[in-house]
Amino acid sequence: MMRPFFNARTLTAAGLGLAAAALACHPVLAQDAPAAAEAAGDAAAAAAPAIDKGDTAWMMTSSLLVLFMTMPGLALFYGGLVRAKNMLSVLMQCTVITALVMVIWVLWGYSFAFGGSESPWWGGTAKLFLAGIQPDTVSGSIPEYVFVVFQMTFAVITPALIVGAFAERVKFTGVLLFVALWVTFVYFPIAHMVWDANGFLFKQGAMDFAGGTVVHINAGVAALIGCFFVGKRTGLGKDIMAPHSMTLTMVGASILWVGWFGFNAGSALAANGTAGLAMINTFVATAGAILSWCVVEGVGRGKASMLGAASGMVAGLVAITPACGFVGPVGAVVLGLIVSPICYFFVSVVKNSIKYDDSLDVFGVHGIGGIVGAILTGVFASPSLGGVGYAEGQTMAGQLMVQIEGVLITIVWCGIGSVVFYAITKALVGLRPSVEEEREGLDLTYHGEVAYHS
């Protein structure tokens, strides 16, 4: 974020420098000028932003944890849920999306999100190609390069989440073109609106600690729209489409949980008490969601499944994401207990009623979980419920309205943008493979190799 050239610190340092110069010109006090100049220099150095080694180490670690969520966490989680003939295609989509978005982020993405523009809608072009950033450039208490990398990992995982909605039936080139367009015109502006000090929702007071709107609602809405553009899997309802490896799904989900501590606790941007609060909330909200999903599934189906436990795990992580730095641990548990039954209802009832094919329930878990978490952040942040409280003069009802506004703006912005970019992608390269290619499996069709030889 671009900082004003003149501020209290620079004016103070300038004043001390002028005072030292005046002393140097005074015939009596000239001998004290070197000491005064030295004092002024020390004051200026103390006033300048400084890199904190502990914060920097934590943020570098957090960045690696968030990358770990995508590679290999999400790739294995999604890969285990598809049929064996499509396992490699999911791994490739996650891998190449990661590489593509990293390059885009450095070239123009960071500037579009955090370029220092005073626009409420996007960050501008001042930091295209990371212009003006050097190893000693500071963002808060960390090098700006570290902040760039941390935010880059968020930009990477968000579009990777979308592909689970139309897994097993989408063109590889179509995925990449859509992602390039979508992150540029949907993700980067939403990130600016929510997390940049000049952003519209930031100024409105929206509370989104680690990405309920920016990541999960954004990805969930794009995933739902993608289901309708791509269409249903060939043979859905007739062929067996059970996950080929719940073992890999469990491994992937567990990696996601571990990586999520970088996602949530890292969003404090420092190694401090707020990071500690986000950490414990990420533990206990997830635990509550796993338990409640197992209970609901046990009552509804008679058995609690590993797929259900993994889904509850992700639902809890999603719901606590916007709230983790604002609510207390007990509120986090309650939020986890609440979100799973709601997501379960959308996955098992609403999806079947509307008859859309969300292969891996991206909208039902990420979209709905993100909406629940974003809205209830406005409730559980209340000091009376153990939260950290609201901005001065704000009430629970007022904050709820701000949260709902943030959710609606994200849905509309993402919804319109996703429709446009799916349509462009479909017209230029196509979205859907042929029936023959789909039946053969996307591994061989698009990559000429398979995940397993047996």
N, C-alpha and C positions, 0 to 999 in steps of 0.2 A: 504494500500500500504506500503510495507516494506521500511524503511528509511535507508540510509547509516549510519553506526555507527559513522564515523568521518565526521563532517561537520563544517561549520564556527562557529556555536554556541558552539559546544563541544570543539573545539580548543581554542576558546576565553575563555571559562570557565576554561579550563586546564591551559592556560597561566596565568590567574589571580591567580589560585591556586598556581602555581609554584612561582609566584612573592611574594605571601604572605609567602610561606615557606622560601624563600631567606631572606626576611625581618626578619623573626623570628630568623634566625641564625646569623644575624648581631649583634655584641655586643652593638652598639650604638642605633640601631633602633629596638632592640628586644621588647622594651616596646610597640611599635606601631603594633607588629605582630597580636595581637588579632583583632584590628580594621581592619587591612588589610585582615585578613582571613574572617572576617564578610562581608567586602565589596565584596570579591571574591565570597562568598556564595550567597550574594544577586544578584550579576551579573549573576551567573549560574542559579539561580532560575528564574530571569527575562528572560533569554535566552531560557529556556525550554518551549516547547509547553504548553499552558495553556487552560483549558476548559472555554469557554465563556458561562455563564448561559443563556443569551438571545438566542444565536445561538442554544444551546442545547434544550431549551424549544421549539423553532420553529421547529427544526428537529424532535423532538418527536411528535409534533402535526402533522407535514407533514406526518410522517410515518402512523399515525392513519388515516389521510385523504386518503392516497393511499390504505390502507386496506379497507376503506369505499367504494372505487371505485369498488372493487371486491365483497365484502360482506357488504351490499346487492346490491350495485349499478348495477354492470354488471349482477348479477344473476336475478334481477328483469327486467332489460332492455331486456335481452335475453328471460327470462321466459314469459314475456308478448307477445313476438312475435311468440311463438310457439302455437300449439293447446293445449287445456286444458289437454288432456290425456298425454302430455309430459312435462307439467310445472314442476313437481317435479323432473324429470330427469335432467333438466337444473340446478335447484337449487342444487341438489346433486353433479353434476359434478363440479360446481363452488366451492362448499363447500369442497369437498374432494381433489380437485386439490390444493386448498389453503393449506390444512393441509399437503399434500404430499410434496409440494415444500418447505414449511417451514422446514420440517425435513431434506430434501435433502440439502437445503441451509446451514444449520448448520453443517451437517456432511462433505460435500465436496464442495458444490456449491460456498460458499464464497471464499474458497481457490482457486478453479479453475478460478474464475473471478478476485479476488483481493489478491491473495496469495503472492504477492511481487516478483514473478519470473521475470527475465529479458527477458523472451520469449515474442515475439510480438504476440503470438497466444493464450496463456493461462496463468493463474496465478500460476500454480504449486501446490505443495502439502504441502507447509510450514505451512499453516493454517488449515489443516484438523482438523475437530472437534473444530474449533476456537482456536487452539493451540496458546499460547502466548498472548492471549487477556485477559486483566484484567479490572476491573471497572475503574482503573485510566489510562488505555491505551488511548492515544489521537490520533484522526484522524482529522487533521486540528485544528478546535477550538471546536470540540465536542468529547465526548467519542466514542471510536471505536465501542463499542456495539451499539450505536445509529446509526452509519453509517451502521453497519451490518444489523440492522433492517430496515432502510430506503431502502437499496438496495434489501433486501429480499422481500419487498412489490412489487417492480418492477418485480422480478423474479416470483412472484405469479400470477400477473395479465396477464402476457404475454401469457402463455399457456392457461389460461382460455379464452382469446379472441378467440383462435383457434376453440373452440368447437362450436361456432355459425355457422361455415361453414357446419357442418354435423349434426346439431341438429335434433333430432327426428328419427335418423336412425343409431346409433352407439352403440356398446357394451360398457357397463360401464367399464369392465375390460380392454378392448382395449384402452379406453381413458387414463386410469391410466398408463398402461405400456408404451404407446407412450409418454406421458408427461414426465415420469421419464427418458426415453432415450433422448428425445428431449432437455430438459433443460440442461442435462449433457453435451451433445456433440454439441449442436447448440447455445443455449442461453448463457451459461456461457462463451464460447470462444468469441462470438460477443461482450458481455459486456466488456470483458477484452480488446479486440482490440480497442473499441471505447472510453472507459472511464478510463482505467488504463494508467498511465503515460508511461508505457513500451509497451502499445498496438500498433499494427501496424498502425491502422487508426488514433489513437491519435497523433502519431509521424508524420503522414502525414499532420496533421492539420485539420482533419475532424471536422466540427462544428455540434454537435448533443447535444443540451443542456439537453434534458430530455428524449430522446429515440425514435426519428423518425426511425432510423435504428434498434436500439437494440430491441425495443418493437414492433412498428407497422408494419414496412416492414417485420421483422422477422415473426410475427404472421400472416400477410396477405399472405405471400408466402406459409407458412406451411398450411394455411387454403385452399388455392387454390389447392395445391397438394392433400390434404385430400379429397376434393370434388371428384376427379377422382378415388382415391383409394376406397372410401366408396361407391360411386355411387349415383344415384338420389333417392329421396324419392319415396316410393311405392305410386302410384296414382297421381304423379305430373302431372299437366295439366288436370286431370280428377276430382280429389277430391277437395273439398274446403279446402284450407290451410291458410286461413286468420288468422292474429294474434288474439288470444283469448281475450287479454286485452290490448288495447292501453293505458288504464289508468295506468297499472303497467309499461308499457314501458316508458311512460312520467315520472313517478316517478323515475324509474331507470336511465333514461337519465339525469334527474336533479341532482340526487345523483352523477353521474359520473362527471358532470360539477363542482359541489362543491368540490368533491374529487380531481379533476384535479389541483386545486391550490396547493395541497400538491405535486402532481406529478411534476408540472412545477416550481412554485416558490420555492418549497423545493429543487429543483436541484441546487439552488445557494449554498446549504450547509451552509448557514448563513442567519441571519436576516439583510439584507443589501439592498442597492439600486438595485442591480441586481435582487434580489428576488422581489422587487417592480416593476421593469420593466417586469419581467416574469408574475407577477400577472395582471397588466393592459392589457398586450397582450393576456392573456388567456381570459379575459373578451371580449375584442373588436374583436378579430379574430373570436371567436365563434359567436358573434352577426352578424358579416358580413356574415359568412357562412350560418347561419339560413336564413337570408334575401335572399341571392342569391339562395339557394335551393328552397325556396318558390316561387321566381320569375320564375325560370326555370321550376319548376313543374307546376306552374300556366299557363305558356305559352304552355307547352307541353301537359298537361292533361286537362287544363281548370279549375283545382281546386288545391289549395295548401292543402296538408294533414298534419295531426299530425305526421304520420309516416315520411313524408318528412322533417318536421321541426326537428324531433328528429334525423334523419339521417344527416341533415345539422349541427346540434349541434355537433355530434360526429366527423363529417368530419372536422369542424373548429378546434376542440380540437386536433385532430390528426395532422393536418397540422402545427399548431403553436407550437407543442411540440418540434421539433428540433430547432426551430427558436426563442423561447420565450425570451431567454436571450441575443439575438444578434440583434434583429430588433427593430425599433421604433414602437410606437402605430399606426401610420398611415400605415406603412408598414404591420403591423399585420392585419389591417382592409382589406387592398387590398389582402393579402394572403388568408384571409377568403372568400372574394368575388370570388377569382379565383378558389379555391379548389372545391367548391360545384358543379358547372357545370361539372367539369371533373369527379368527383365521380358519379354524376347522369348519365352521359353518359355511364360509365362502368356498373353501376347497371341496367340501363334500356335498353341499346343497346348491349354492348359487351357481357354481360352474356347470353342474349337471342340468340345472333349470334353464340357463341361458344357452347351454350347449356350445360353448367355445372350448377350444382345445389348447389349454395352457399346460403344455407337457409337464413342466416341473413346478407348477404352481407359483410362478414368480409374482403374479398380481395378487393371488390369494394370501401369500405370506409377506412378501416385501411391500407391495402396494398397500394392502389393508393394514398390515402391522405398522407400517410407517405412518399411516393416517391416524390410527389409534394412539400411537406413541406421541405424535406431534400434538394432537389435541389434548391428550391427558397430561402432557407436560404442563399445560396451563393450570391444571388442577393440583397435581402433586408437588409443584414447586412452592405451594403455599407454606409459610412457616408453621401454620397450625397443623399441617400434615407432615412435618419434618423436612420440608424443602428449604431452599436458601432464600426464598422470597422473590418479590417482583421489583421492578424499577420503582423509584420514588413516586408515590401518588397512584400507582397502578393497583387495581383490584383483581380478584380472581375472575370475575365476569369480564372485565376489560381485557385481561390477558387471554382469556378463552376466545374472545372475538378476534384478537390479533392472530392467535394460532390458527383459527379457522380461515382467516383471510389468507395466511401463508399457504395453507393446504390448497385452497381454491385457486390461488394464482398459479401455484405449481402445476396443478391438474390442467388448467386451461392452457398455460404456456406450453407444457409438455405435450398435451393432447393435440393442439393445433400443429405444433412443430413436427410431431411424430407422423401425423397423417400426411403432411406435405412431403416429408423425407422418405417415407415408405413408398409414396406414389412416384417420386422421382426415381428412386432405386428400382422399382418395378419396371418403369418405362425404359431405363437405361440399360440395366444388366439382368433384370428379372430377379424374382425372389424364390421361386419354387423350382426344384429339380423335376425332371420327368418322373412319371410313375415307375418306369423301369429302373431309373437311377435310384429312386427312393427305396424300392424293394431290394435292390442289390446292397444298399447301405452306403452312407456318405463317405465312409472310410475309403473304400475302393474307388468310388465315383470321383471324388475330388482330391484324394491324396495318394491313391495308388498303393496303399499299404493298409494293413490291419493291425488292431491292437493286440490280438492274440493269435497264436499258431498252435492249434491243437485239434 
